[in-house]
């Protein structure tokens, strides 16, 4: 089976995002299950002539390429839903807001047509599956990691990881207002911002001595292991389904997570410390200054990821669909 993705991170490791992680982890998991799947960047293909497992089929780069082939549509989220939420979360003029909203009905109609034409819909989370199950056959294949790459944290001091990239137009950028309140109120604990960071984002936070900008890091899991807490201060506009790879990565390193409810979609563990306000989030961070408390929550999260978000177990679910679509010799 050919797996195709519109994400440039497939070709360039410095551009890897959560959207890149999903097809990469599926390919790795399939190989460990004895199935040699091929993964390609869709921009390198002029024509598709075989059944494909297509990630993010609503991307414009797929235009016309899927018209004549059988395809599995892999849904990282519901585009129409996520665009609506992102628009609501961005600060923009009324004119720009009107223009953005004006295109949404057309995008939604096109998206639903693509979903209906697919052989089946592969859903990254339960909330996504619930929204599309009336349109087509669905298969739940959760976001997952190669857990052998994520070893337990080696950090014994209180140190908070906040994962980017923090670039305008991304969901991470929308965390800025709440993040600034948190780092101002808890200045005894260092906050490490991991990932490419826009100058505008950096200017808001660079006056705080407890904020450290790490930029792009080549060995992400190892950098993460140098922290002892993870913070996901996402606003409502960023909740669109599928457990975020940021959350999975932190949890896989046995690191406790402090998050808003909008950062933990489809991660069904009671051991995430959830807060709806800056006060509640800061209170959780302070509670985690105790090393024993950190170890308890971190161990529970690692166990949850092992059970529900292992790339070998999740990728194995794809095999019946793949074999169904393979040419019969």
Protein Blocks (a to p, Z undefined) as FASTA:
>chain_A
ZZddfbfklmmmklgcfklmmmmmmmmmmmmnopacddddfklpcbdcbdcddehklbmk
lgoklmmpccddddfbdfklmmmmmmmmpccdfklmmmmmmmmmmmmmmmmmmmmmpmbd
cdfbfklmmmmmmmpccddddddddfklmccdfbfbdcddddddddehiaklmmmmmmmm
mmmmmmmbccddeddddfklmmmmmmpmkbccebjafblmlmmmmpcbdcddbdfklggg
jjafklmmmmmnopacdddfklmgoiacfkbccdfbfklmmmmmmmmmpmklmmmmmmmm
mmmmmmmmcfklmmmmmmmmmmmmpccZZ
